[in-house]
Amino acid sequence: MRYHALAADYDGTLAHHGKIDEPTWAALRRLRESGRKLIMVTGRQLDDLLAQIEHPELFDRIVAENGALLYQPDGKRTRTLAEPPPPAFAEELRKRGVDQVATGHVIVATWSPHEDTVLHAIRELGLELQVIFNKGAVMVLPTGINKATGLRCALCELELSAHNVVAVGDAENDHALLAMAECGVAVANALDSLKQRADVVTKGDHGAGIAELIDLMIANDLAAAAPKLVRHHIQLGRTGETTVSVDPYAASVLVCGTSGGGKSTLTTWFLEQLAEAGYQFVIIDPEGDFVTLDEAVVIGGNDSPPRIEEALDVLRDPSRNVVIDMLGVALEHRPDAFAHMLPALATLRARTGRPHWLVVDEAHHLLPTTWASAGDTIATRPRGIVYITVHPDSLAPAVLEATHDVLVVGANPHETLRKLCEAAQVPMPRAPVIDKLPAGQALWWRVGAHDAVEIRCELPRGERTRHSRKYSEGNLGRDRSFYFRGPDAKLNLKAHNLQLFVQIADGVDDATWQFHLANHDYSRWLRHEVKDTELADEVQQIELAGELPPAESRAQIRAAIEKRYTLPADAPTGVVDPEEDAARKAALG
């Protein structure tokens, strides 16, 4: 379900001549029965409103006084959302001959033609107030207060996002309301200026338009409006002067390519756009690639497996995003941990529409071809997923079937795309054959299209630092660790992070050190497993200077690593296998 709430103006929208008729009340009941929330957003004062409406309990929240007051009908609780103007302001208006001055908890209101008098009084008293018009009404409120700010407070209490709201109105003071919502609607009797702003204009006026809108929401989640909501699309890149973007409610994106090709960088830019647009996301991060992301709260880490309950607590706030760092979970247990988290996230999404996006890093490991439950997993999230992988041909078939857009980066993108198409059993599109895509470029394919094309992608606003926590303190796993074995393979000392690497390097004998140095094993490991090309190039230059004494090459390589990564001075925080640790200590004396 895309739309979990309807936010509706009162006069001229829900009500005609100040009253809501019975067919409109019936439509509002249908909306509530569908599981959706109902919010009234009005310029009226609360006491006046409650004296007019018959069933205030149907509304989950009422935003009154044009955004300055929030009311909870079921508990009859009222909360002011701004400081009122000083009493002297209303008194000054009356002194100047304004004979219809109404004061609420915050709002001061009158009628045209007194707007000039109001503006002069504000200026001469030196007050920071704004004037908002609603047909003939002249409303005075603190600067920055409007229907959108009031709705935002209501949504926060209901744990809903504006991206899951339809807003409907009829007058000048509804512009901000419609602009804030995912879909803005004007009833047929609305002002022309509001109709031009709206995504949808109902055929019916007043309550008949509301009933029409509610029936469409219940029947198909207002599907006909989706093509009109291009302002919410998220950009992937540009080809020539054309922008390539995705509908955040209709797409799933696969980001794939060789190690070090820019998958994390491209995904980070996409996530920055989601955060800026107010879409909530969760990243399942098996290897700590996204723990430095400014737009998210990190749950878990190398020393503490993530708790889904902690993530859900953060996600209660629609403005907060989460990185679920799984470095503290043993490699072989990460798929099961991921499977355990998904039902809780799916339940939250069914109830609130959030999180809007799920990012699955190392997707070939968490959703492999052999995972029988992958189809059920994808069924719970048919859209709003980013899959990131080095091996797209190792993904579960359900993942490939659910993918709408593919972005390929790094070396041999044509070959990566070919493997993906073979695994998905779909025709290979025409695609340029390139040895390696430059940084900031990707091969984009909308699944089913005849052509895959190169696009230019933006870099994240702040280039993320290297994944220092992951590589310096984390556990890269058995397959990606460095093994000091020596010329005769008498040793088997595993360094599963950079901290252990430099510690073991300081203690191994010269013959072992020189053996790996001469074979360029250090730069190869840094390039392919640590994924730091610049560091690998620097270390390779040290390896090529073969005349260096072992102590000097050790010191230079250690200095190169410490220059790029912060290595703690105390004992390693990574998970150490007791048997391996004992063997290492024995070997090092």
C-alpha positions in Angstrom: 0.0 0.0 0.0 1.5 3.3 -1.1 -0.9 5.7 0.6 -1.5 5.2 4.3 -3.3 8.5 5.1 -5.6 11.2 3.7 -5.0 14.8 4.9 -8.1 16.9 4.0 -9.0 20.5 4.3 -12.4 21.3 5.9 -14.3 24.3 4.5 -14.8 23.9 0.7 -13.4 20.4 0.7 -14.8 18.1 3.3 -17.6 20.5 4.1 -20.1 22.5 2.0 -21.5 25.6 3.7 -19.8 24.5 6.9 -21.3 21.0 7.1 -20.0 17.5 6.1 -22.9 15.6 4.5 -23.7 11.9 5.2 -22.3 10.5 2.0 -19.0 12.1 2.8 -19.1 10.7 6.4 -19.7 7.3 4.9 -16.7 7.6 2.6 -14.5 8.7 5.5 -15.6 5.6 7.4 -14.7 3.4 4.4 -11.2 5.0 4.4 -10.7 4.2 8.1 -12.0 0.6 7.5 -9.3 0.2 4.8 -6.6 0.6 7.5 -5.7 4.1 6.5 -5.4 7.2 8.8 -7.5 10.3 8.5 -6.2 13.8 9.2 -8.1 17.1 9.0 -6.1 20.2 8.3 -8.0 23.4 8.6 -7.7 27.1 9.1 -10.5 27.1 11.6 -10.2 27.6 15.3 -10.6 24.3 17.2 -13.6 25.2 19.4 -15.5 26.5 16.4 -14.7 23.4 14.4 -15.7 21.0 17.2 -19.1 22.7 17.5 -19.7 22.1 13.8 -18.7 18.5 13.1 -20.7 15.5 14.3 -18.0 12.8 14.4 -14.6 14.2 15.3 -13.5 10.7 16.5 -13.2 9.6 12.9 -10.1 11.7 12.6 -6.8 10.4 13.9 -5.6 14.0 14.2 -7.0 17.5 13.6 -4.6 20.2 12.6 -6.4 23.5 13.3 -5.6 27.2 13.1 -3.8 26.7 9.8 -1.1 24.6 11.2 -0.6 26.2 14.6 -2.6 23.7 16.7 -2.7 19.9 16.9 -5.6 18.0 18.4 -6.0 14.3 19.2 -9.7 13.5 19.2 -9.6 10.1 21.0 -7.7 11.6 24.0 -9.0 15.1 23.6 -5.4 16.3 23.8 -4.4 19.7 22.4 -0.9 20.9 21.5 0.1 24.3 20.3 2.8 24.3 17.7 3.9 27.9 17.8 4.1 31.0 20.1 1.0 33.3 19.6 1.4 36.9 18.7 1.4 39.3 21.7 -2.0 40.4 22.9 -1.1 43.9 22.0 -1.4 43.0 18.3 -5.1 42.1 18.3 -5.7 45.2 20.5 -3.9 47.4 17.9 -6.1 45.9 15.1 -9.3 46.9 17.0 -7.9 50.4 17.7 -7.4 50.8 14.0 -11.1 50.0 13.2 -10.9 46.3 12.4 -14.2 45.1 13.8 -14.0 41.4 13.2 -10.9 40.1 15.0 -10.9 36.5 16.2 -8.1 35.1 18.4 -7.4 31.4 18.9 -4.6 29.6 20.7 -2.2 31.1 18.2 -4.0 32.5 15.2 -5.3 36.0 14.9 -7.9 36.3 12.0 -10.0 38.8 10.3 -11.6 39.4 6.9 -10.9 41.3 3.7 -10.7 44.2 3.2 -8.6 44.7 6.4 -5.4 43.1 5.0 -3.7 46.5 4.5 -4.4 47.5 8.1 -3.1 44.1 9.3 0.2 44.5 7.3 0.7 48.1 8.5 0.2 47.0 12.2 2.6 44.1 11.8 5.3 46.4 10.4 4.8 49.3 12.8 4.8 47.0 15.9 8.0 45.3 14.6 6.5 41.8 14.7 7.7 38.7 12.9 4.3 37.5 11.6 3.0 36.4 8.3 -0.4 36.9 6.6 -2.1 33.9 4.9 -5.2 34.3 2.8 -8.1 31.8 2.6 -10.6 33.1 0.1 -12.0 36.1 2.1 -10.3 35.2 5.4 -7.1 37.1 6.5 -5.1 34.9 8.9 -2.1 36.1 10.9 0.4 33.5 12.2 4.0 33.3 13.3 6.4 33.1 10.3 6.9 29.6 9.0 3.6 28.2 10.3 1.2 26.8 7.7 -0.8 23.7 7.0 2.3 21.7 5.9 4.2 22.3 9.2 1.1 21.3 11.2 0.6 18.2 9.1 4.3 17.3 9.6 3.7 17.3 13.4 0.6 15.1 13.0 2.5 12.6 10.8 5.3 12.5 13.3 2.9 11.5 16.1 1.3 8.8 13.8 4.8 7.6 12.7 4.0 8.3 9.1 5.9 9.8 6.2 4.6 12.6 3.9 5.5 10.2 1.1 2.6 8.0 2.2 0.0 10.8 2.3 -2.6 12.1 -0.1 -3.5 15.8 0.6 -6.7 17.4 -0.7 -7.9 21.0 -0.6 -9.6 23.9 -2.4 -8.1 27.3 -1.5 -5.0 29.5 -1.3 -3.9 28.2 2.1 -3.8 24.7 0.7 -0.8 25.2 -1.6 1.8 24.2 1.1 -0.3 21.2 2.1 -0.5 19.8 -1.4 3.2 20.5 -2.0 4.2 18.5 1.1 2.2 15.4 0.3 3.3 12.6 -2.1 0.1 13.2 -4.1 -1.7 16.6 -4.0 -5.4 16.7 -5.0 -7.8 19.6 -5.7 -11.5 19.1 -5.6 -13.5 20.4 -8.6 -14.6 23.6 -6.9 -11.0 24.6 -6.0 -9.4 27.8 -7.1 -7.8 27.5 -10.5 -4.3 28.3 -9.0 -4.6 25.2 -6.8 -5.9 23.0 -9.6 -2.8 24.0 -11.6 -0.6 22.9 -8.6 -2.4 19.6 -8.0 -1.4 16.2 -9.3 -5.1 15.2 -9.5 -8.3 17.2 -9.8 -11.5 15.3 -8.8 -14.6 15.3 -11.0 -16.8 16.0 -8.0 -16.9 19.1 -5.9 -16.7 19.3 -2.1 -17.7 16.0 -0.4 -18.5 14.3 -3.6 -14.9 14.9 -4.7 -13.7 13.5 -1.4 -15.8 10.3 -1.8 -14.5 9.9 -5.4 -10.9 10.2 -4.1 -11.4 7.8 -1.3 -12.9 5.1 -3.5 -9.9 5.4 -5.9 -7.5 5.1 -2.9 -9.2 2.0 -1.7 -9.6 0.4 -5.2 -6.1 0.8 -6.6 -4.1 3.1 -4.3 -4.6 6.0 -6.7 -2.6 4.2 -9.4 -3.7 6.5 -12.2 -1.8 9.4 -10.5 1.6 7.6 -10.5 2.7 8.8 -14.0 2.1 12.4 -12.8 4.4 12.2 -9.8 7.7 12.5 -11.8 8.9 15.2 -9.3 9.5 12.4 -6.8 11.7 10.3 -9.2 15.3 9.6 -8.1 18.1 10.2 -10.6 20.5 7.4 -11.6 22.5 9.5 -14.1 22.5 11.3 -17.4 23.1 10.2 -21.0 23.7 13.3 -23.1 21.1 15.8 -22.0 18.6 13.2 -20.9 18.1 12.3 -17.2 17.8 8.7 -16.3 15.6 8.2 -13.2 13.5 5.7 -11.4 10.1 5.8 -9.8 10.7 5.2 -6.1 7.5 3.2 -5.9 7.9 1.1 -8.9 11.6 0.2 -9.2 14.2 -2.3 -7.9 17.8 -1.6 -8.8 20.7 -4.0 -9.3 24.2 -2.4 -8.9 26.8 -4.9 -10.0 30.4 -5.0 -11.3 34.0 -5.8 -10.4 35.6 -5.1 -7.1 36.7 -1.5 -6.7 34.6 -0.4 -9.7 32.5 2.1 -7.8 29.4 0.2 -6.6 29.4 1.7 -3.2 30.1 5.2 -4.5 27.2 5.0 -6.9 24.8 3.6 -4.3 25.9 6.3 -1.8 24.9 9.0 -4.3 21.5 7.3 -4.8 21.0 7.1 -1.0 21.9 10.8 -0.6 19.1 11.6 -3.0 16.7 9.4 -1.1 17.6 11.1 2.1 17.3 14.6 0.7 13.8 13.7 -0.7 12.7 12.3 2.6 12.5 8.6 1.6 13.5 6.4 4.5 16.0 3.6 3.9 17.6 0.6 5.6 21.0 -0.8 4.5 21.8 -4.4 5.3 25.6 -4.0 5.4 27.5 -7.3 5.8 31.0 -5.9 5.5 30.8 -2.4 7.0 30.9 -0.6 3.6 28.3 2.1 4.6 29.0 2.7 8.3 30.4 6.2 7.5 27.2 7.3 5.8 26.2 10.7 7.3 22.5 10.2 6.5 22.0 7.1 8.7 22.2 5.7 12.2 24.5 2.6 12.5 23.1 -0.4 14.4 25.5 -3.2 15.3 29.2 -3.4 14.5 32.3 -5.5 14.8 31.9 -6.0 18.5 28.1 -6.3 18.7 25.7 -8.1 16.4 22.8 -5.9 15.3 19.5 -6.2 17.1 16.5 -5.7 14.8 14.5 -4.3 17.8 17.1 -1.4 18.1 16.8 -0.7 14.3 13.0 -0.6 14.6 13.2 1.8 17.4 15.2 4.2 15.3 12.9 3.7 12.3 9.9 4.9 14.3 11.0 8.4 13.3 10.3 8.7 9.6 13.2 11.1 9.1 15.8 8.6 10.3 17.6 6.0 8.3 19.5 2.9 9.4 22.6 1.0 8.5 22.5 -2.6 9.9 26.2 -3.4 10.3 26.7 -7.2 10.3 30.4 -7.3 10.9 29.8 -8.7 14.4 27.9 -11.7 12.9 30.0 -14.7 11.7 30.2 -14.9 7.9 28.3 -18.1 7.6 25.5 -16.8 9.9 24.8 -13.6 8.0 22.2 -15.0 5.6 20.2 -16.4 8.5 20.5 -13.1 10.4 19.3 -11.3 7.3 16.3 -13.6 6.9 15.4 -13.1 10.6 15.3 -9.3 10.1 13.2 -9.2 7.0 9.8 -10.1 8.5 10.1 -7.3 11.1 10.9 -4.8 8.4 8.1 -6.1 6.2 5.6 -5.7 9.1 6.7 -2.1 9.6 6.3 -1.4 5.9 2.9 -2.9 5.8 1.8 -0.8 8.7 3.4 2.6 7.8 4.8 2.3 4.2 8.3 2.6 5.6 11.2 2.0 5.2 10.6 3.0 1.6 13.9 1.4 0.4 16.0 -1.5 1.4 19.6 -1.8 0.3 21.2 -5.3 0.3 24.9 -5.2 0.0 26.8 -8.4 -0.9 23.5 -9.6 -2.2 25.0 -12.8 -3.8 25.9 -13.9 -0.2 22.6 -12.9 1.5 20.3 -14.0 -1.4 22.3 -16.7 -3.2 20.9 -19.0 -6.0 20.6 -21.8 -3.4 18.4 -19.9 -1.0 14.9 -21.5 -1.2 13.3 -18.6 0.7 14.5 -15.9 -1.6 11.2 -15.9 -3.5 9.2 -15.2 -0.3 11.7 -12.5 0.7 11.3 -10.6 -2.5 7.5 -11.1 -2.5 7.4 -9.0 0.7 9.3 -6.2 -1.1 8.5 -6.3 -4.8 9.9 -2.7 -5.2 12.1 -0.3 -3.4 15.2 -2.5 -3.2 18.8 -1.9 -4.2 20.9 -5.1 -4.7 24.6 -4.7 -4.7 26.9 -7.5 -5.9 30.1 -8.5 -7.6 28.4 -11.7 -8.9 25.0 -11.0 -10.4 24.9 -14.5 -11.8 25.0 -15.9 -8.3 21.8 -14.2 -7.2 18.6 -16.0 -6.5 16.3 -16.2 -9.5 13.6 -14.3 -7.6 16.0 -11.3 -7.3 16.7 -11.3 -11.0 13.0 -11.5 -11.8 12.2 -8.5 -9.5 14.9 -6.2 -11.0 13.8 -3.2 -13.0 17.0 -1.4 -13.6 20.6 -2.6 -13.8 23.7 -0.5 -13.3 27.0 -2.1 -14.2 30.4 -0.5 -13.2 34.0 -1.4 -13.3 35.9 -3.6 -15.7 34.4 -5.6 -18.6 30.8 -4.3 -18.0 29.7 -6.2 -21.2 30.8 -9.5 -19.7 29.1 -8.7 -16.3 25.9 -7.9 -18.2 26.2 -11.1 -20.2 26.5 -13.3 -17.1 23.5 -11.6 -15.6 21.3 -12.2 -18.7 22.4 -15.8 -18.9 21.5 -16.3 -15.2 18.2 -14.5 -15.6 17.5 -16.3 -18.9 16.6 -13.1 -20.7 18.0 -11.8 -24.1 21.2 -9.9 -23.9 20.7 -6.2 -24.9 23.0 -4.4 -27.2 25.8 -2.9 -25.1 29.1 -1.2 -25.8 32.2 -3.4 -25.3 34.5 -1.5 -23.0 37.6 -2.7 -21.1 36.8 -0.6 -18.1 34.2 2.1 -17.3 35.8 5.4 -16.0 35.0 6.5 -12.5 31.6 8.2 -12.4 30.2 6.2 -15.3 28.0 3.2 -15.4 26.2 1.0 -18.0 22.5 1.3 -17.5 19.9 -1.2 -18.7 16.2 -1.1 -18.1 15.4 -4.7 -18.0 13.6 -5.7 -21.3 15.0 -2.8 -23.3 16.9 -3.5 -26.5 19.9 -1.3 -25.5 22.1 -0.8 -22.5 23.7 2.7 -22.5 26.5 4.5 -20.8 25.4 7.1 -18.3 27.3 9.7 -16.2 26.7 9.4 -12.5 27.3 12.1 -9.9 29.8 11.6 -7.1 28.4 11.7 -3.5 28.5 15.2 -2.0 31.2 14.1 0.4 33.5 11.4 -0.9 33.4 8.8 1.8 36.6 7.9 3.6 37.9 4.5 3.1 36.1 1.8 5.0 38.6 2.1 7.8 36.6 0.3 10.4 35.9 -2.7 8.2 39.5 -3.1 7.0 41.5 -2.0 10.0 39.5 -3.7 12.7 36.9 -5.9 11.2 36.9 -9.5 10.1 37.2 -9.9 6.3 36.5 -13.6 6.6 38.6 -16.7 5.8 38.6 -16.3 2.0 39.7 -12.6 2.0 42.3 -12.7 4.8 46.1 -12.5 4.2 48.0 -15.7 5.0 51.7 -15.5 5.9 53.0 -18.9 4.8 56.6 -18.4 3.8 58.7 -20.0 1.1 58.2 -23.6 2.3 54.6 -23.1 3.5 55.5 -24.0 7.0 53.4 -21.1 8.5 49.7 -20.4 8.2 49.3 -17.1 10.0 46.0 -15.4 9.1 45.5 -11.7 9.2 41.8 -10.9 8.7 42.3 -7.2 9.0 45.0 -4.5 8.5 45.7 -4.3 12.2 46.6 -7.9 12.5 48.5 -7.7 9.2 50.9 -5.1 10.5 51.3 -6.9 13.8 52.1 -10.2 12.3 54.3 -8.5 9.7 56.5 -7.1 12.5 57.0 -10.5 14.0 57.5 -12.9 11.1 61.0 -13.9 10.1 62.8 -12.1 7.3 62.6 -15.0 4.9 58.8 -15.2 5.1 58.5 -11.4 4.8 60.8 -11.3 1.7 59.0 -14.3 0.1 55.7 -12.5 0.0 57.3 -9.2 -0.9 59.0 -10.6 -3.9 55.8 -12.3 -5.1 53.9 -9.0 -4.8 51.5 -10.7 -2.5 51.0 -7.6 -0.3 49.9 -5.3 -3.1 47.7 -8.0 -4.6 45.9 -8.5 -1.3 45.4 -4.8 -0.8 44.1 -4.4 -4.4 41.7 -7.3 -4.6 40.6 -8.0 -1.0 41.0 -4.7 0.8 39.9 -2.9 -2.4 42.2 0.0 -2.0 43.8 0.6 -5.4 45.8 3.7 -4.3 47.3 1.9 -1.3 48.0 -1.2 -3.5 49.9 1.0 -6.0 52.0 2.6 -3.3 52.9 -0.8 -1.7 53.7 -2.2 -5.2 56.3 0.4 -5.6 57.9 -0.7 -2.3 57.8 -4.3 -3.5 59.5 -3.3 -6.8 62.4 -1.7 -4.8 63.8 -5.2 -4.1 67.1 -3.9 -2.7 65.5 -2.6 0.5 66.4 -4.4 3.7 63.5 -6.3 5.3 63.2 -3.9 8.2 63.0 -0.9 5.8 60.3 -2.4 3.5 58.3 -3.4 6.6 58.5 0.1 8.0 57.5 1.7 4.6 54.5 -0.6 4.1 53.3 -0.1 7.7 53.6 3.7 7.2 51.7 3.6 4.0 48.9 1.7 5.7 48.8 3.9 8.8 48.7 7.0 6.6 45.3 5.9 5.1 43.9 4.0 8.1 43.6 4.6 11.8 45.0 1.5 13.5 44.3 1.2 17.2 47.3 0.8 19.5 45.6 -1.7 21.8 44.7 -5.3 21.1 42.8 -6.1 17.9 39.0 -5.8 18.2 38.4 -8.3 15.4 37.1 -11.7 16.1 40.1 -14.0 16.6 39.9 -17.8 16.3 41.5 -19.2 19.5 43.4 -22.0 17.7 44.7 -19.6 15.1 45.7 -17.1 17.8 47.6 -19.8 19.7 49.4 -20.9 16.6 50.3 -17.4 15.7 51.7 -16.7 19.1 53.7 -19.9 19.0 55.1 -19.1 15.6 56.1 -15.6 16.6 57.7 -16.8 19.8 
